[in-house]
Amino acid sequence: MEQIYRLRFEVYCRECGFIKEKDYPEGKEKDQYDAQSRHFVAINFYGEVIGTLRMIFPGPLELPIQKYCPDVHFENGILYTEISRFIISRRLRRRANDRLYYEPQVEDKKMSSGNNDFLRRALPMAFGLYKKMYQESKRCGITHWYTLMEKELWLLLRIHGFKFASIGQEVDVYGPVRPYLGNVLEIEQEVQKKFPQFFHYFMEES
């Protein structure tokens, strides 16, 4: 968790300027939702956390999306979680237009049947972390994902079959984001139909 906090601070403070360094003298970005979350990390060969993501579960605290988007309607009878704090180390983002994740390029809009081309885009942190989150969601019976998402991430996921529906107006939460809702079953069906290699990749335990 200490590495997670430091990576979030590095990206949100020193890279993006979303938070002020003087407000985080320990060099760690953490909040009250961390105790109400399950955390996922990508670790390199040196034992360093280079990517992270958390799922916030309903609990004593209202979810961030409820706090920042009070007009968002929560469906009854569903099991949900909120995806939050999706961070990738700058060392993993190498292309000229890359921002917080990586900027979708022209070649990303078409899925080649070639295995090398598939692996080139299946292995980035955006999908490795989402794979683990998806598998944990299935184990927990989660049916819907709420999230506050940047346009870049929404586009990156959408062009690979992970369609999230916009459910509100843009707000400023560590930069401009919009509230979205993803139906896990519908996303499964879309990915399996259009991108079967991605579907099998997400289903594989590793």
C-alpha positions in Angstrom: 0.0 0.0 0.0 2.9 2.4 0.6 4.0 2.0 -2.9 0.5 2.5 -4.2 0.2 5.8 -2.3 3.5 7.0 -3.6 2.7 6.2 -7.2 -0.6 8.0 -6.9 1.2 11.0 -5.5 3.8 11.0 -8.2 1.2 11.0 -11.0 -1.5 13.2 -9.4 0.9 15.8 -7.9 4.2 16.0 -9.7 3.0 14.9 -13.2 -0.5 16.3 -13.5 -0.7 19.0 -10.8 -4.1 17.8 -9.6 -3.0 18.1 -5.9 -0.5 20.3 -4.1 2.8 18.9 -2.8 2.6 20.9 0.4 -0.7 19.2 1.3 1.0 15.8 1.2 4.3 16.2 3.1 4.8 12.4 3.3 4.7 12.1 -0.5 1.7 9.8 -0.4 -1.8 10.2 -1.9 -4.4 8.3 0.2 -7.9 8.8 1.4 -10.7 7.3 3.5 -11.9 5.1 0.7 -8.8 3.0 0.7 -10.0 1.0 3.7 -13.3 0.4 1.9 -11.6 -0.9 -1.3 -9.9 -3.9 -2.9 -6.7 -2.9 -4.5 -5.0 -4.3 -7.6 -1.3 -3.7 -8.6 1.1 -4.4 -11.5 4.6 -5.1 -10.2 7.7 -5.2 -12.3 10.7 -7.5 -12.0 12.2 -5.3 -9.3 9.2 -5.5 -7.0 8.1 -2.0 -7.8 4.4 -1.1 -8.2 4.0 0.4 -11.7 0.3 0.3 -12.0 -2.7 0.3 -9.7 -6.5 0.3 -9.6 -9.1 -0.1 -6.8 -12.7 -1.1 -6.5 -14.6 0.8 -3.8 -17.4 -1.3 -2.3 -20.6 0.1 -0.7 -20.1 0.6 3.0 -20.0 3.2 5.7 -18.9 5.9 3.3 -21.0 6.9 0.3 -19.2 6.3 -3.0 -17.2 9.1 -4.5 -19.6 9.2 -7.5 -22.5 9.8 -5.1 -20.6 12.6 -3.5 -19.5 14.4 -6.7 -22.5 13.5 -8.9 -25.6 13.6 -6.6 -27.9 13.5 -9.5 -26.7 10.1 -10.6 -29.4 7.4 -10.2 -28.4 4.1 -8.6 -30.3 1.1 -9.9 -32.1 -1.1 -7.4 -31.3 -4.7 -7.1 -27.8 -4.7 -8.5 -24.5 -5.6 -7.0 -22.1 -2.8 -7.9 -18.7 -1.3 -7.1 -16.9 1.9 -8.1 -13.7 1.8 -10.1 -11.3 4.3 -8.9 -7.6 5.5 -8.8 -6.5 3.9 -12.0 -2.9 4.8 -12.3 -0.1 3.7 -14.6 3.6 4.7 -14.0 5.0 7.2 -16.5 7.6 4.6 -17.4 5.0 2.4 -19.0 3.6 5.3 -21.2 6.2 5.8 -24.0 4.4 7.1 -27.1 4.4 10.8 -27.9 0.7 11.4 -27.3 0.4 9.3 -24.2 -1.3 10.9 -21.2 -2.5 9.2 -18.0 -2.9 5.8 -19.8 -1.8 5.7 -23.4 -3.4 7.6 -26.3 -5.3 5.3 -28.7 -3.6 5.4 -32.1 -5.1 4.6 -35.5 -3.8 1.0 -35.3 -5.7 0.5 -32.0 -9.0 0.9 -33.8 -8.6 -2.4 -35.6 -8.0 -5.8 -34.0 -5.7 -7.9 -36.0 -6.0 -11.7 -36.0 -2.3 -11.9 -35.6 -1.2 -13.1 -32.1 1.7 -10.7 -31.9 -0.5 -7.7 -32.6 -3.0 -8.9 -30.0 -0.4 -9.3 -27.3 1.0 -5.9 -28.0 -2.2 -4.3 -26.8 -3.4 -6.9 -24.4 -0.4 -6.6 -22.1 -0.4 -2.9 -21.3 -1.5 -2.1 -17.8 -4.9 -0.7 -18.9 -6.0 -4.3 -19.7 -3.9 -6.2 -17.2 -5.4 -4.4 -14.3 -8.9 -4.5 -15.7 -8.5 -8.2 -16.2 -7.8 -8.8 -12.5 -10.6 -6.4 -11.5 -13.0 -8.3 -13.8 -12.1 -11.6 -12.4 -12.5 -10.4 -8.8 -15.9 -8.9 -9.8 -17.1 -12.2 -11.1 -16.0 -13.9 -7.9 -17.9 -11.3 -5.8 -21.0 -11.4 -8.0 -20.6 -7.8 -9.1 -23.0 -7.0 -12.0 -22.3 -3.3 -12.6 -19.3 -0.9 -12.4 -19.7 2.8 -11.7 -16.8 5.1 -12.4 -15.7 8.6 -12.8 -13.6 8.4 -16.0 -11.5 10.7 -18.2 -12.4 10.8 -21.9 -9.1 9.2 -22.9 -9.7 6.1 -20.8 -13.3 5.9 -21.9 -12.2 5.9 -25.6 -9.4 3.4 -25.0 -11.8 1.0 -23.4 -14.6 1.6 -25.8 -12.6 0.8 -29.0 -11.8 -2.6 -27.5 -15.4 -3.4 -26.6 -15.6 -2.2 -23.0 -18.6 0.2 -23.4 -19.6 2.4 -20.5 -22.7 4.5 -20.7 -22.5 8.2 -19.7 -24.9 8.9 -16.8 -24.2 12.5 -15.9 -22.4 15.8 -16.6 -18.7 16.4 -16.5 -17.2 17.3 -13.1 -13.8 18.2 -11.9 -12.3 15.4 -9.7 -8.5 15.3 -10.2 -9.2 16.7 -13.7 -12.3 16.7 -15.9 -14.2 13.4 -15.6 -17.7 12.1 -16.4 -19.8 9.5 -14.5 -20.2 6.2 -16.3 -22.0 2.9 -15.7 -20.8 -0.4 -17.1 -23.0 -3.5 -17.2 -20.6 -6.4 -16.7 -22.7 -9.0 -18.6 -23.2 -6.6 -21.6 -19.5 -5.9 -21.7 -18.7 -9.6 -21.6 -21.0 -10.2 -24.5 -19.7 -7.3 -26.6 -16.0 -8.3 -26.1 -16.7 -12.0 -26.8 -18.5 -11.2 -30.0 -16.2 -8.6 -31.4 -12.8 -9.4 -29.8 -12.7 -13.1 -28.9 -9.0 -13.0 -28.2 -9.5 -10.3 -25.6 -12.4 -12.3 -24.1 -10.2 -15.4 -23.7 -7.4 -13.3 -22.3 -9.7 -11.9 -19.6 -11.0 -15.3 -18.7 -7.6 -16.9 -18.3 -6.4 -17.1 -14.7 -2.7 -16.1 -14.3 
